[in-house]
Amino acid sequence: MWINGLTNKVDVINSIIDNIDDNDLATARDSLNQLKDIETDEELDGPSTVVMPVPDHLNTNTKLMEKIYAILDFWPMTIVVPIMLILILLGVYFQW
């Protein structure tokens, strides 16, 4: 986004308020029209991020990490760190 030198919505809105307070209605209207165009384009284009499905092998790793985090809540770190290293090595070796 770039409207009259401003790069985010909050700054643009504050600038519009300042322009109205200064009775510079032409600049305020111009900024509002540019903001409207940007918002309309974003609505037509859809979301800017695309959600990709997670492959099965990554889901398995996620389940393993959830188990590791559950262990972290229960056991002290002196026990967990060596176990995590072993699990990571096993995961790499067996491609979990």
Secondary structure, 3 states (H helix, E strand, C coil): CCECCECCHHHHHHHHHHHHHCCCHHHHHHHHHHHHHHHHHHHHHCCCCCCCCCCHHHHHHHHHHHHHHHHHHHCCHHHHHHHHHHHHHHHHHHCC
